[in-house]
Amino acid sequence: MRNFLAMTALRMPGRLSPASKAFLGIAAFLSVALPILYTAMAFANIQEDTKTARKNVLFIAVDDLRDWTGCLGGYPGVKTPNLDRLANRGLLFTRAYCSAPSCNPSRVALLCSVNPATSGVYLNSHPWRPRLAEAITLPQLFMQHGYKVWGGGKIFHGSFNDLKSWEVYFQRPADPVPDGRPLNGIPDAAQFDWGPLHVEDSAMGDAQLADWAVEFLTQEHDRPFFLAVGFIRPHLPWYVPRKYFEEYPLSGIKLPPVREDDLDDIPAAGVRMANPKGDHAKVLATDNWDRGIQGYLASITFCDGQIGRVLDALDRRKDRDDTIIVLWSDHGWHLGEKLHWRKFTLWEESGRVPLIFVVPGVTQPGSRCERVVSLLDVYPTLAELCNLPLPRHVEGRSLCRLLANPEAPWDHVALTTHGYRNHAVRNERWRYIRYADGSEELYDHQSDPHEWTNLASLPQYTEIKEQLSRYLPATDAQPAEAEKPIRAEQQGRRRAR
């Protein structure tokens, strides 16, 4: 328009009256000035929208929680009323996967949105800050933009916590431990133990963490807050008050579906991860399978109660509807599947995790998303929801499109890494695993949800493997130098009867 008016004025000088020339001059001026004015007004509106859209964030982490929740249906009869009501309040991702099946690398990947293959942080013993010295952690990002950022409990792993990521950090008190350990009778059990405590909830570290979070939520704050609350249960050892064990009588415990020959078609690298002659053999030898499941379920229900206390405190706030809630677990857990206990594998039980978002005005209550997503995506999602700029190191993808429309197109996969050059790729139908030695596994979840039949050696699945292998990292960073962290749950113990 501006060019047209200028050219008209130049080409037709003799034909224009003074009034016409004046009109064209004003029009030409406005054609330049109005876009500038509009841009300035739009920028001001964006700034105002950003200011008014700065919602609080309640960021809840749960340690070692797999899909055994009522809302995900991983175990029939599990009692998680508070997790379920949170899912009913927002959006539940039914196919969320961790970036690593162990605490430290999973949490680093989420809190920095950097894959293990990029950082070289593969194991619990790998310190992450030397490898990600310039990374802006998720809480740091919120601090940089004026949020009140407090954290408590287990957010980062053990002594690898990053204190500069927090204005205030609450060290979760230690749990009581019983006399006469191990309670399960497994020799040299160490943390691999379970049994009831004769204490009240208030004696437990997670209950005292919930007390701290509730106190924070009863206070008025002069700026938006980012409150991170990291619960340790159901991490081992499964010591919780007796009443939670009593909610799961041994007579009602159901063992997971397991095939004794399940590892026969697994490559040697996978068998080493499963280590069937380790924990699983000890559980069978001491007749502890049902008792172990009881301890895990009791610990889940105990933790669920503490989560409920925090949610109740938020609901008493007048700004509850200006608060985003995200709840996640760092990885899953085996309880005998693949003849394995604990995490540390590349199979479904280790990778699948609960992930719930409640975003007022965006998520629909009780909605579910079946798309495959990664915990790597939490960082960019919260940044977009709160209008914060993304640092260049972020590798995840915002889930905002799915929060608004759970059925939106989404062609991404989840990558899970355990150790150097061991990876699993998961899409909505397939799981493809490639180990460092080149050996493979392939599972069709449409017909084999338990991952009992490894299809990788069959020629008719070559094209599927080739398609999924494109999502493997192009390069794998060398592992960080190992260092033994002090686990958060080991920083002091108190005796209990």
Backbone torsions as a table, in degrees:
resi	resn	phi	psi	omega
1	MET	NA	-44.5	-178.6
2	ARG	-63.0	-43.8	-180.0
3	ASN	-65.5	-38.8	179.8
4	PHE	-62.4	-45.0	-179.4
5	LEU	-65.6	-40.6	-179.3
6	ALA	-66.0	-43.7	-179.9
7	MET	-64.8	-37.8	178.4
8	THR	-62.3	-44.2	-178.9
9	ALA	-65.0	-34.0	-178.7
10	LEU	-76.8	-40.1	-175.5
11	ARG	-77.2	-21.8	-172.9
12	MET	-124.2	44.1	-176.6
13	PRO	-64.9	-35.5	-177.2
14	GLY	-77.5	-17.8	-175.0
15	ARG	-94.8	-7.5	-174.6
16	LEU	-96.6	135.6	172.6
17	SER	-76.5	162.6	176.3
18	PRO	-55.5	-38.8	179.9
19	ALA	-65.4	-39.7	179.8
20	SER	-66.0	-41.9	178.1
21	LYS	-61.4	-39.2	179.6
22	ALA	-65.0	-41.5	179.8
23	PHE	-61.7	-45.8	-179.5
24	LEU	-64.4	-35.4	178.9
25	GLY	-64.9	-45.0	178.8
26	ILE	-64.4	-41.1	-179.9
27	ALA	-63.4	-41.9	179.1
28	ALA	-64.0	-40.5	178.7
29	PHE	-62.2	-44.4	-178.5
30	LEU	-66.7	-33.3	179.9
31	SER	-64.6	-25.7	175.7
32	VAL	-88.2	-43.3	-172.2
33	ALA	-74.6	-38.3	-175.3
34	LEU	-62.9	-44.2	176.7
35	PRO	-60.6	-37.6	178.3
36	ILE	-64.5	-43.9	179.3
37	LEU	-64.0	-42.0	179.2
38	TYR	-62.1	-43.6	179.3
39	THR	-61.4	-42.9	179.6
40	ALA	-63.1	-42.6	179.2
41	MET	-65.6	-40.3	179.5
42	ALA	-64.4	-41.4	178.9
43	PHE	-63.4	-40.0	178.0
44	ALA	-63.7	-39.8	178.5
45	ASN	-65.2	-39.9	177.8
46	ILE	-61.9	-44.0	178.9
47	GLN	-60.8	-42.3	-179.6
48	GLU	-67.8	-40.9	177.6
49	ASP	-61.6	-41.3	179.0
50	THR	-61.3	-41.9	-178.8
51	LYS	-64.4	-43.9	-176.8
52	THR	-78.8	-20.0	-177.8
53	ALA	-91.7	7.8	-177.5
54	ARG	-78.4	83.0	-177.7
55	LYS	-79.0	154.3	171.0
56	ASN	-67.1	160.6	176.0
57	VAL	-131.3	124.0	169.8
58	LEU	-105.6	114.8	-168.0
59	PHE	-115.5	105.3	-172.2
60	ILE	-111.5	123.5	177.3
61	ALA	-110.5	140.1	177.4
62	VAL	-125.2	134.1	-172.7
63	ASP	-91.9	125.5	172.3
64	ASP	67.8	25.2	179.7
65	LEU	-91.6	117.9	176.3
66	ARG	-87.8	-155.6	-176.8
67	ASP	-84.0	18.0	178.9
68	TRP	-84.0	71.6	174.0
69	THR	-133.5	157.5	178.4
70	GLY	-59.0	-41.5	-175.0
71	CYS	-70.1	-29.1	177.7
72	LEU	-94.4	-17.3	173.4
73	GLY	71.3	24.0	-176.2
74	GLY	-72.0	-23.8	178.4
75	TYR	-141.4	124.8	-179.4
76	PRO	-68.3	129.0	176.8
77	GLY	92.2	-0.4	176.6
78	VAL	-65.9	142.5	-175.1
79	LYS	-108.2	100.9	178.7
80	THR	-133.5	62.2	-174.4
81	PRO	-61.2	-32.4	-176.3
82	ASN	-80.4	-38.2	172.5
83	LEU	-62.5	-38.8	-179.0
84	ASP	-68.0	-40.6	179.5
85	ARG	-69.8	-30.4	175.0
86	LEU	-66.5	-43.0	176.8
87	ALA	-61.9	-37.8	179.2
88	ASN	-70.4	-14.7	-179.0
89	ARG	-89.9	-19.3	-176.5
90	GLY	-144.2	-135.6	-175.8
91	LEU	-117.6	131.1	177.8
92	LEU	-105.4	124.1	172.0
93	PHE	-86.5	117.2	-175.9
94	THR	-86.6	-12.5	177.7
95	ARG	-129.5	63.6	175.7
96	ALA	-101.1	140.2	-175.1
97	TYR	-134.4	146.8	178.5
98	CYS	-79.2	162.3	176.3
99	SER	-85.8	-18.5	178.2
100	ALA	-155.0	140.4	-176.9
101	PRO	-89.2	42.9	172.3
102	SER	-153.1	157.2	-164.8
103	CYS	-59.4	-57.3	-171.8
104	ASN	-60.8	-56.3	-178.1
105	PRO	-65.4	-32.1	178.2
106	SER	-64.8	-46.1	-177.0
107	ARG	-69.6	-37.9	176.6
108	VAL	-62.9	-43.6	179.5
109	ALA	-60.0	-43.9	-180.0
110	LEU	-68.4	-46.9	-171.9
111	LEU	-77.2	-15.6	175.4
112	CYS	-115.9	-13.0	-174.2
113	SER	55.0	50.0	178.1
114	VAL	-131.3	127.4	-179.3
115	ASN	-65.7	149.4	174.8
116	PRO	-56.4	-36.3	-179.7
117	ALA	-67.9	-19.1	175.8
118	THR	-87.0	-41.5	-175.4
119	SER	-86.4	-26.9	-172.3
120	GLY	80.7	8.3	177.3
121	VAL	-93.6	96.9	-173.2
122	TYR	-107.3	-25.6	-170.5
123	LEU	-129.6	168.6	178.0
124	ASN	-62.9	-23.8	-176.9
125	SER	-88.8	4.0	-176.4
126	HIS	-96.7	109.0	176.2
127	PRO	-64.7	136.4	-170.5
128	TRP	-97.8	-28.8	-174.4
129	ARG	-63.6	-38.0	176.8
130	PRO	-59.2	-31.9	180.0
131	ARG	-83.9	-25.0	-176.8
132	LEU	-125.5	51.0	-173.7
133	ALA	-60.5	-34.3	-176.5
134	GLU	-98.5	0.7	-177.6
135	ALA	-67.5	140.3	173.9
136	ILE	-97.2	110.5	-179.6
137	THR	-69.1	162.9	-179.4
138	LEU	-56.2	-49.7	177.3
139	PRO	-64.3	-33.2	176.0
140	GLN	-61.4	-41.3	179.4
141	LEU	-58.1	-43.7	179.7
142	PHE	-68.9	-36.5	177.2
143	MET	-62.9	-42.1	-178.5
144	GLN	-61.9	-21.0	-177.8
145	HIS	-112.5	30.3	166.7
146	GLY	88.5	4.9	179.4
147	TYR	-77.0	153.0	169.7
148	LYS	-86.7	111.0	-169.5
149	VAL	-113.1	107.2	177.4
150	TRP	-119.9	145.1	177.5
151	GLY	-136.9	156.6	178.3
152	GLY	-156.0	152.8	179.1
153	GLY	80.0	-144.8	-176.8
154	LYS	-103.6	101.7	173.3
155	ILE	-108.0	-66.6	164.0
156	PHE	-77.8	174.9	-174.2
157	HIS	-95.1	120.5	170.3
158	GLY	52.0	-134.6	-177.8
159	SER	-75.8	0.5	175.4
160	PHE	-87.1	14.7	173.9
161	ASN	-59.5	151.3	-176.6
162	ASP	-114.6	92.7	-171.5
163	LEU	-65.2	-24.9	178.5
164	LYS	-74.0	-4.2	175.8
165	SER	-85.4	-1.7	-173.5
166	TRP	-134.5	142.7	169.3
167	GLU	-74.0	-42.7	178.8
168	VAL	-137.3	136.7	176.3
169	TYR	-130.6	129.5	-178.4
170	PHE	-99.5	116.3	177.2
171	GLN	-78.4	114.5	-178.8
172	ARG	-58.7	130.3	177.8
173	PRO	-63.3	156.4	179.9
174	ALA	-71.7	158.4	177.2
175	ASP	-87.1	151.8	168.5
176	PRO	-68.3	150.9	175.9
177	VAL	-127.6	149.2	-175.3
178	PRO	-82.9	158.4	168.1
179	ASP	-74.9	162.1	174.0
180	GLY	74.8	25.1	178.6
181	ARG	-71.5	151.4	-0.1
182	PRO	-77.9	141.2	179.5
183	LEU	-72.8	-27.0	-177.1
184	ASN	-86.5	-4.3	176.8
185	GLY	78.7	5.3	177.6
186	ILE	-80.6	120.3	-178.7
187	PRO	-59.1	140.5	178.3
188	ASP	53.6	40.6	-174.8
189	ALA	-68.9	-32.2	-174.9
190	ALA	54.0	-125.5	-179.4
191	GLN	-73.2	-17.6	-176.6
192	PHE	-78.4	69.0	-172.7
193	ASP	-144.5	158.4	-179.5
194	TRP	-156.6	151.4	178.4
195	GLY	161.9	162.4	-174.6
196	PRO	-79.0	151.0	173.3
197	LEU	-107.1	145.1	176.2
198	HIS	-94.7	62.6	-179.1
199	VAL	-137.7	165.2	172.6
200	GLU	-85.8	163.2	177.9
201	ASP	-52.8	-37.6	-173.8
202	SER	-62.0	-17.8	178.9
203	ALA	-79.7	-12.7	-173.3
204	MET	-86.9	143.9	179.6
205	GLY	-58.9	-39.8	179.9
206	ASP	-66.7	-33.0	177.0
207	ALA	-67.5	-38.3	178.2
208	GLN	-72.2	-31.0	171.8
209	LEU	-64.1	-43.8	177.2
210	ALA	-61.8	-38.6	175.9
211	ASP	-56.1	-47.1	-179.1
212	TRP	-61.4	-44.9	-179.8
213	ALA	-65.8	-40.3	178.3
214	VAL	-61.9	-42.5	178.1
215	GLU	-60.4	-43.0	176.7
216	PHE	-59.1	-42.7	-175.4
217	LEU	-76.4	-12.5	174.8
218	THR	-84.9	-11.6	-176.4
219	GLN	-91.2	155.0	171.5
220	GLU	-87.6	142.9	-177.7
221	HIS	-125.3	142.6	-174.7
222	ASP	-85.2	3.1	179.1
223	ARG	-157.3	163.9	178.9
224	PRO	-59.3	149.4	-177.4
225	PHE	-118.6	154.3	169.6
226	PHE	-122.4	104.7	-177.2
227	LEU	-109.6	116.6	179.5
228	ALA	-104.9	127.0	-177.2
229	VAL	-126.6	114.8	-174.7
230	GLY	-111.7	102.8	179.6
231	PHE	-82.2	142.2	-178.4
232	ILE	-90.5	-39.0	176.9
233	ARG	-70.1	142.0	15.2
234	PRO	-95.4	38.5	171.9
235	HIS	-63.5	147.2	173.0
236	LEU	-61.1	154.5	-6.3
237	PRO	-76.0	150.1	-177.5
238	TRP	-86.1	71.2	174.0
239	TYR	-107.3	110.5	175.1
240	VAL	-140.0	165.9	-178.5
241	PRO	-54.0	147.3	-173.1
242	ARG	-54.4	-35.9	-174.6
243	LYS	-58.4	-28.3	-179.8
244	TYR	-76.1	-33.3	172.7
245	PHE	-64.8	-37.8	-177.5
246	GLU	-67.9	-19.7	176.2
247	GLU	-71.8	-12.6	-178.3
248	TYR	-129.9	77.1	179.1
249	PRO	-58.1	142.5	-178.6
250	LEU	-57.8	-30.7	-179.1
251	SER	-64.6	-20.7	-178.5
252	GLY	-103.5	0.3	-177.8
253	ILE	-71.8	133.3	178.5
254	LYS	-109.6	127.1	176.8
255	LEU	-77.1	147.5	178.8
256	PRO	-69.0	154.8	177.8
257	PRO	-67.5	124.0	-175.1
258	VAL	-138.4	141.7	172.8
259	ARG	-108.9	130.8	-178.4
260	GLU	-65.0	-25.1	179.4
261	ASP	-97.5	18.9	-171.2
262	ASP	-61.3	-30.3	-177.0
263	LEU	-90.9	2.9	-175.7
264	ASP	-66.2	-29.3	-179.5
265	ASP	-106.7	21.1	-179.0
266	ILE	-99.6	136.4	175.9
267	PRO	-63.0	161.0	-175.7
268	ALA	-56.9	-35.7	-179.6
269	ALA	-62.7	-37.7	177.8
270	GLY	-72.0	-38.0	178.3
271	VAL	-62.9	-38.5	178.3
272	ARG	-62.7	-39.0	176.8
273	MET	-64.9	-40.2	-178.3
274	ALA	-69.7	-39.3	178.1
275	ASN	49.2	61.1	-175.7
276	PRO	-64.8	-20.9	178.9
277	LYS	-85.2	2.8	178.9
278	GLY	-95.8	-111.8	-174.4
279	ASP	-57.2	-44.7	-174.7
280	HIS	-64.1	-42.0	178.0
281	ALA	-62.3	-38.7	178.8
282	LYS	-67.5	-39.0	178.1
283	VAL	-62.4	-44.1	-179.9
284	LEU	-67.2	-40.9	-176.6
285	ALA	-65.4	-27.0	-178.3
286	THR	-106.2	9.1	178.7
287	ASP	55.2	51.4	-172.8
288	ASN	-113.7	4.7	-172.6
289	TRP	-61.1	-51.4	-179.3
290	ASP	-67.5	-34.0	178.8
291	ARG	-69.4	-36.4	176.0
292	GLY	-63.9	-44.3	177.1
293	ILE	-63.1	-39.7	176.7
294	GLN	-59.5	-44.7	179.7
295	GLY	-63.4	-39.8	178.5
296	TYR	-66.1	-45.0	179.1
297	LEU	-63.6	-42.4	179.0
298	ALA	-60.5	-40.4	-179.3
299	SER	-68.3	-36.8	176.5
300	ILE	-62.2	-48.2	-176.6
301	THR	-67.1	-36.7	174.0
302	PHE	-59.8	-49.2	-179.4
303	CYS	-62.4	-39.9	178.4
304	ASP	-56.8	-39.2	178.5
305	GLY	-63.7	-37.6	179.1
306	GLN	-70.7	-36.8	175.0
307	ILE	-61.1	-41.1	178.9
308	GLY	-60.1	-38.2	178.5
309	ARG	-62.9	-40.1	178.9
310	VAL	-67.7	-42.2	178.6
311	LEU	-63.8	-38.6	177.6
312	ASP	-61.8	-41.1	179.2
313	ALA	-64.6	-39.7	176.9
314	LEU	-63.4	-40.9	-177.3
315	ASP	-65.9	-19.1	177.3
316	ARG	-83.4	-6.5	180.0
317	ARG	-84.1	146.2	178.7
318	LYS	-71.8	-20.4	179.4
319	ASP	-100.3	24.8	-179.5
320	ARG	-58.4	-33.8	-179.2
321	ASP	-84.3	3.4	171.9
322	ASP	-112.0	25.0	-176.7
323	THR	-125.1	125.0	173.1
324	ILE	-83.9	136.3	174.4
325	ILE	-117.0	130.4	170.5
326	VAL	-129.8	130.5	177.8
327	LEU	-124.5	134.2	-177.1
328	TRP	-148.2	159.5	170.8
329	SER	-117.9	148.9	-172.5
330	ASP	-74.9	-25.1	177.4
331	HIS	-172.5	175.2	179.7
332	GLY	-91.5	-154.0	-171.7
333	TRP	-165.5	136.6	173.1
334	HIS	-94.8	141.7	171.9
335	LEU	-128.4	51.4	178.9
336	GLY	110.9	-19.7	176.3
337	GLU	-61.0	141.2	-174.2
338	LYS	57.9	25.0	-180.0
339	LEU	55.9	39.1	-172.7
340	HIS	-136.3	148.4	171.5
341	TRP	-123.4	157.9	-176.4
342	ARG	79.9	-158.7	-179.2
343	LYS	-106.1	-130.2	170.4
344	PHE	64.4	33.3	173.3
345	THR	-135.6	173.7	179.2
346	LEU	-108.4	21.1	179.0
347	TRP	-95.5	174.6	-172.9
348	GLU	-57.8	-40.7	-175.2
349	GLU	-62.9	-35.9	179.1
350	SER	-79.7	-26.9	-170.6
351	GLY	-93.6	-34.0	-172.8
352	ARG	-79.6	135.0	-175.3
353	VAL	-138.2	157.0	169.3
354	PRO	-70.6	139.7	173.5
355	LEU	-146.7	117.9	-176.7
356	ILE	-127.7	133.1	172.4
357	PHE	-119.5	133.2	168.9
358	VAL	-120.7	111.7	-177.7
359	VAL	-126.7	99.3	-178.3
360	PRO	-54.0	132.2	-179.7
361	GLY	84.8	-5.5	-179.0
362	VAL	-122.8	-59.2	-178.0
363	THR	-80.6	145.2	176.1
364	GLN	-91.5	134.7	179.8
365	PRO	-55.6	133.6	176.5
366	GLY	74.5	15.0	-179.4
367	SER	-82.7	155.2	-179.4
368	ARG	-133.5	142.6	178.3
369	CYS	-120.7	124.8	-178.4
370	GLU	-92.6	0.4	-180.0
371	ARG	-69.7	150.7	177.0
372	VAL	-81.3	123.9	179.7
373	VAL	-132.0	165.1	-177.5
374	SER	-119.1	149.8	172.8
375	LEU	-61.7	-19.6	175.0
376	LEU	-59.3	-22.1	-175.3
377	ASP	-85.0	-8.4	-177.2
378	VAL	-64.5	-44.7	-177.9
379	TYR	-56.7	-58.1	-178.3
380	PRO	-65.3	-26.4	178.5
381	THR	-66.8	-48.7	179.2
382	LEU	-65.2	-36.3	178.1
383	ALA	-62.4	-44.2	179.9
384	GLU	-67.9	-41.5	-179.4
385	LEU	-61.4	-31.4	-177.8
386	CYS	-105.6	13.0	175.2
387	ASN	57.8	46.3	177.6
388	LEU	-109.2	141.2	-179.1
389	PRO	-71.4	145.4	-178.6
390	LEU	-87.0	131.7	170.4
391	PRO	-64.6	158.1	-174.9
392	ARG	-68.2	-23.9	-175.7
393	HIS	-78.1	-8.5	-174.7
394	VAL	-67.5	128.2	-179.3
395	GLU	-109.4	-13.1	-179.9
396	GLY	-77.2	175.0	180.0
397	ARG	-121.1	139.9	179.2
398	SER	-64.4	139.0	177.9
399	LEU	-95.9	8.5	-173.9
400	CYS	-57.3	-36.0	178.6
401	ARG	-59.8	-39.8	-179.3
402	LEU	-77.4	-30.3	176.3
403	LEU	-62.0	-39.3	-179.6
404	ALA	-79.1	-33.9	-178.6
405	ASN	-143.2	94.8	-175.6
406	PRO	-59.5	-17.1	-179.7
407	GLU	-101.9	12.5	-179.8
408	ALA	-62.3	150.9	177.0
409	PRO	-56.8	140.4	-175.7
410	TRP	-159.1	107.4	-173.8
411	ASP	-108.1	27.2	-177.6
412	HIS	-97.5	160.5	178.2
413	VAL	-117.0	173.4	172.5
414	ALA	-110.9	131.9	177.9
415	LEU	-108.4	125.7	177.0
416	THR	-119.4	134.0	-174.5
417	THR	-126.0	133.8	174.7
418	HIS	-133.2	104.5	-176.3
419	GLY	80.5	173.1	-175.1
420	TYR	-68.7	117.4	173.5
421	ARG	69.1	23.0	171.6
422	ASN	-111.1	117.8	-172.7
423	HIS	-136.7	151.0	170.3
424	ALA	-125.2	136.2	175.8
425	VAL	-112.0	128.4	-178.4
426	ARG	-125.1	123.3	167.5
427	ASN	-115.5	-167.0	-172.1
428	GLU	-68.4	-19.3	-178.9
429	ARG	-116.3	-37.2	-167.1
430	TRP	-115.6	151.2	164.6
431	ARG	-121.8	124.0	178.4
432	TYR	-119.6	128.3	-179.7
433	ILE	-119.1	133.3	170.5
434	ARG	-129.5	125.5	-179.9
435	TYR	-90.5	169.6	-176.1
436	ALA	-60.2	-28.6	-179.5
437	ASP	-86.4	4.6	178.5
438	GLY	91.7	-9.3	178.2
439	SER	-69.0	157.4	-167.9
440	GLU	-137.2	159.0	167.1
441	GLU	-138.3	148.6	177.4
442	LEU	-144.4	130.3	-178.6
443	TYR	-130.9	137.6	177.1
444	ASP	-100.2	103.1	-176.8
445	HIS	-71.2	-13.6	176.9
446	GLN	-68.4	-35.8	-178.5
447	SER	-115.4	-10.2	-173.4
448	ASP	-141.4	68.9	-175.9
449	PRO	-65.6	-20.0	179.8
450	HIS	-89.2	-2.1	-179.5
451	GLU	56.8	51.6	-179.6
452	TRP	-91.6	-22.0	-173.6
453	THR	-121.0	111.2	179.2
454	ASN	-81.4	115.1	-175.8
455	LEU	-94.9	2.5	-168.5
456	ALA	-62.5	-28.2	-176.3
457	SER	-85.1	-6.6	-176.0
458	LEU	-85.9	128.6	-174.1
459	PRO	-62.0	-27.7	-177.7
460	GLN	-68.7	-10.1	179.7
461	TYR	-106.9	12.9	-179.4
462	THR	-60.4	-44.0	-178.4
463	GLU	-65.7	-38.9	177.1
464	ILE	-60.6	-45.6	179.3
465	LYS	-62.2	-41.1	179.5
466	GLU	-63.4	-41.2	178.9
467	GLN	-63.5	-45.2	-177.6
468	LEU	-72.4	-30.8	-178.8
469	SER	-66.7	-17.9	178.0
470	ARG	-66.0	-18.4	-180.0
471	TYR	-90.0	-3.6	176.8
472	LEU	-70.1	152.1	-179.3
473	PRO	-60.8	140.7	177.0
474	ALA	-67.3	-35.6	177.0
475	THR	-137.9	155.4	178.6
476	ASP	-121.9	120.5	179.7
477	ALA	-62.3	145.5	174.4
478	GLN	-61.8	144.9	-177.7
479	PRO	-60.8	143.0	174.4
480	ALA	-64.3	156.7	178.8
481	GLU	-68.6	127.6	-173.1
482	ALA	-69.7	145.3	175.6
483	GLU	-151.3	136.7	-176.7
484	LYS	-83.6	113.8	178.0
485	PRO	-79.0	159.3	170.7
486	ILE	-87.9	115.0	-177.8
487	ARG	-64.4	142.8	-179.4
488	ALA	-56.9	-38.3	-176.5
489	GLU	-78.5	-4.2	178.8
490	GLN	-106.4	2.6	-176.8
491	GLN	-81.1	67.1	179.8
492	GLY	99.3	140.2	179.2
493	ARG	-133.5	152.4	175.2
494	ARG	-121.7	141.1	-178.7
495	ARG	-74.6	145.2	175.9
496	ALA	-142.6	156.2	178.4
497	ARG	-74.9	NA	NA
